[in-house]
């Protein structure tokens, strides 16, 4: 089976809700990231066989198959195909899976796994409708915030622990920005009207003014006596990301130097009521397929959909003593969670952190609405 090589992984800076990116359509934003990716390698876009684009809210500006539309907006040849994938929060980790599988199978040689979500312009949930009675008669379907409360209660996670993790997420993200840790993964994008556009290049969601006291003062967001607040939940943001995946033969032919390879993936399905606790099982499957253990993994990215997700993961995976290796540059609580783009975003962040540490293996995972999770192991080469 040929290797599925990661030549590069990039992303836009992340814009806060109604912030700097709110005037930019999701397909336009994705197009800029796609062009930034190929430009870094002097790669002719005509060499790209397919763009697999994760996007959760596929309606309005993000409808009509944004995976096809974004390369067209980018000015790429009509020969570049594109499709759009919705595995909710894991959408662009699933496109990683799709791209790698296509290369492993020998069916494609140059694929871009990408994701985009403008949550300011296309509100979360606006593409949904009534859920079938066949589902609701069997399962209790609730908002994710209620599931987060259930996780916190079942795993006995306190409000203080949730807020402490959230504060640390902001601290780490701000420290990463100050240290320039994101510079190699961010493609600055143009914002503003034509003729007066400016470059936007730094994440704007991490809060410089937050504190333990401010987090503690926030009211529960979902139930009156709850512990889940806006402060210990992921932020609603705008962003796009893209990963260039090739076979070894294509990389050699095109003069591309790979940075890593996909090793394995894992999926898990869990009950839809609690829905957020599948990460440990998805990781177990991915590690088992790779023939690895947690001792082999240097860096761990766990999407911070809610603070309780990370704390539950660490407890169930037996990693409570390794918080320095989990989301070392912050996560969804501080940087934000642009739904369909997050899988590709964490891939870029994971890859760069492995290189900073000169480490070999990393893993990224994320919980998914209605009770799923997905994980991927990558190896730096």
N, C-alpha and C positions, 0 to 999 in steps of 0.2 A: 504494500500500500504506500503510495507516495506521501511525502510530508505535505501538510497544509501550512505553508510558511506565512508568518506575519511580517510583511515588509515594513509596514508602518501603521501607526494608529494616531489619529488626530481628532481634534474637536474644536468647536467654536468656544469662545468664552461663554459662560453661562450668565444669562440676564435674569434679574429678579422679575417677579410678576409686575407687569405694567411698567417695566424699566426700559433699559437701553435697547433691547431687542424687540420690544412690543410693536414697533412700527415695521418690522420685517416679517414677511410671510415665511411659513415653515419651509416651503419648497425653495424660496429664494435663499434662505439661510443654509439649507442643505446643499444647494448648488455651490455656494461659496466655499463650503468645507470640501466638497468633492474637487473643486478646482484647486484648492490649496493643497490637497493631498497629492494629486498628480504633478503639480508644479514642483513640489519638493524633490521629485525624482525624475524630472524632465521626461515624464511618461506620456506618450501619446494616448489620449482618452480612447481612441479607436481600438487600443489593445484590450480594453476592459470588455469582457464578454457579458457580464451581468452585474447589476446593482441590486442587492437585497436590502431593502429599506424598512427598518422597524418604525412603526407609527401606531399609536393607540387610538387616537381620536380621528378616525378617517372620515371626515365630513368637511364640507365647505372647502376652504383653501387647502386642506390636507386630504381631500378626497381625490377621486379620479386617478388613483394609483400614484401616489407621490414618489414611489420608487422609480417610476418611468418619467414622471414630470420633472423631478429634480435634475437628472442629467440633461434633459431637453432645455431647461432653464439655463443650465451651465454652458450651453452651446456645444454639447458633445454630439458626435455623429449619431444618426438614427439607428445605426447598427448596434449601439450599446443598449442592451435590454435592461428592463427593470421591473421589479415586483415589490409589493408591500406586504409586510408581515405584522400580525397582531397576536403576540403572546403577552399582551398587557405589559406589565412592568419589565418583563424579560424579553421584549420584542427584539431588540438589537443584540441581545445575547443569542437569541434563536437565529438571527441572521448570521452571526458568527458560526453557529452550528451548521446552518445551511451551506455557507460558503466553504467551510472546511470539508463537509461531507461531499460536496461536488468535486472538490480537488482530490480527496481520498479515493473517490470512485473513478477518477480519471475522466470525468465528463466536462470539466471546466478547468482552465489553467490560470485565469486572471479574473478575480471576483472582488467586488467591494461590498463589504458588510457595513451598513450604515444605519443611522437612526435620526429622526427629527421630531421635534414636538414644540409647537408654539402654544403654550398653555395660556398665555395672555390673550391670544387672538381666537383660539379654538378651545372653548372651555371643556375641561375634563368631564366626561359623561354625556356630552351633548350628542353623541352618536348612538346612545343607548335607547332602548325602549322597554316595554314590559317584558318581564322574564316569564317563560313558559310555566304554566301550572304543573307540568310534569316535573319540573325542577323544584319549585317551591313546595310541592307536596312531599318531596323526599328530603330536602335540605332546608335549613334555616338560612336564608340569604340576608346578609346584613352589610352595612357600610364597613369599609376597612377599619375605620376608627373604633367601631364596636369590637371588631376582631382584635385590635391592638389592646383594648381594655381586657378582653378575655385572656390574651397571652400574659399580660402583666399580672392578672389575678392568679392564673394557674401556675405560673412559674415564680410567683411570690416576688415580683420586682416592684420596688417602691418608687414613689414619685421622686424621692431624692436621688435614687440611682439613675432614673431616666433623665432628670435634669442635669446630673453630673456628666453623663455621657454626652448630652447635647452641648453643654458648655465646652467640653473637651473637643468635640467635633469642630466647633467654631475656632477654638484656639489653634488646632492643627491646620485647618484650612488657611487661616490668616498667616501662620508661620510658613506654610508652603508657598503662599503667594510672595511673601517677603523674601524667601530664599530663592525664588525663581524656579521652584520645582515644576511648575506647570508650563513654563515657557516653551519647552520642546514639544508639548502636545497640543498647544493652542494655535490655531490658525486665526489671526486677527481678521475681522470681517468689517465690511463697510456698512455703515448705518446712516440714515438720513436721506434727504432728497438728492436726486441726481444733480451734480454740479456743486453740491454743498455737503457731500458725504464725508464722514470722518471715520477713522479706524477705531474699532472697539476691540480691546485685546486682553482685558483683565476681568476675571469673575467678580460679579458685584453682589452676590447673595450673602457671603459670610458677613456676620455682624460684628463690627468693632466695638459696639457699645453694649453688648449683652453681658450679663453677669448672673451669678447664682441667685442673687436677690430678684432680679428682673424675671428670670425664668420661674422662680417660685411664686411670683405674684400673678402669673397667668392663670386664668380660669380654665377648668377642664373643658375640652372642646366637644365631647360627645355625650357624656352622661354627667349629671350634676355632681356626683361624688366621685368622679373618676380621677385617673392619674395621667391621662393622655391629653396633652395640650398642643397648641400650635407651635410652641417652642421645642417640644421633643418629638415633633413630626417632621417629615421631609418638607422642603419648601416647594411651592408651585413656581416654576421657572420656565425659561425658554432656552433651547439649545439644540445642537446637532453634532454628530460625530461620525467618523468613518474609519474603517480598517481595511487595508489593502492586503488581500490574501492571494497567494500564488502557489503554483507547483514549483518544485526545484528547477525543472526544465525551463519553465517560463522565466523565472528569476534570472537564470543564467543567460538565456537568450536576450533578455531586455536589459541586462547589466544592473539588475536590482540586487541590493545586499540585504538579506532578511535579518530581522532583529530577534525573532522568536518563532515558535511554531505552536499550533494547537496540538495538545496531547490527547485530551479526552473531554467528554461532556457527561453530565448527569442530569436527569429529570426526576422530579418526585411529585406525586399527587397526594394532597391531604384534604381533610374535611373542609368544606367551604365556609363553615361558620368561623373557625379559628383561622383558617386560610393563610396565615403568615409564618407558619412554623416549619416549612418544608426544607429550609436551607441545609440543615445537617445531613438529611438523607440524600439530597441531590449531590452534596459534596462527597458523601461516602461512596456513592456510585461512581462519580468521576474519578476519585482516588483509586478505587478498586480497579477500574478499567485501565488506569495508568500504571498499576502496580506500585503505587506510592502510599505513604502514610503521612499524617500531619507533620511528622518529624522532618519530612523532605521539603515541606512548604515554607518558604521564607516570608512571603507577603500574602495577606488575605484581604480581599475586598468583599465586604458584605454591604449590600445596598441598604442605606439607612432610611428605609421607608418610614419606620418609627424607631425610636431608641430601644423599645422593648424587643424588636426583632434582633438587634445585634446582641443584646444581653441574653436572650433566649438561645440564640445560636451558640454563643460562647459557652454557655452552661451545658447544653446538650452535646456539643462537640468536644467538651473537655478542654477548652482553650481559655479558661478564665485567667490563666497566668500569662497569656500572650497578647494582651491588649495593645502592646507597643507595635505588634505586627498586623493588627486589624485596622484597616482604614487609617494608615499613618498620615495621610494628607487631608483628612476630613472626609465627609461623605454627603449623603443626601440631605441631612439636617442643616449643614452649613453651606455646601455648594449648591444644593437643590437637586431635584429628581425630575428631569425632563422626560418622563415616561418612556417613549419609544427610543430615545437617544441614550438612555442610561447604560445599557449593556455595552455599547461601543465606547462610551465615555469611560467606564471603569476599566475596560480593556486597555485604553491608552494610559490611564493613570497607573495601573498595575505594571505595565511594561516598563514605564519610565522609572518606577520605584525599584523594580528588579535590577535595572541597569545601574541605578545609583548605589545599590547595595552590592553589586557584582554577584548577585544570587542567581540560582538556576531556575527554581520552580515557584510559581505563584498560582493562586486560585481566586476566582471571582464568582460570587453567587448572588442571587436575588430572589426574594419571595414574589409571588404573583397573585393577582386577584382571583377570586373564586377557588383558591386552594391548589396552587402549584409552586414549584421552585425550579430553578435552573442553575447549573454550575459549570464552569469551564476551567481546566488546568492548562496553563501555558508554560513553555520552557524557553528560557532565553538562550539564544544561539550566538 
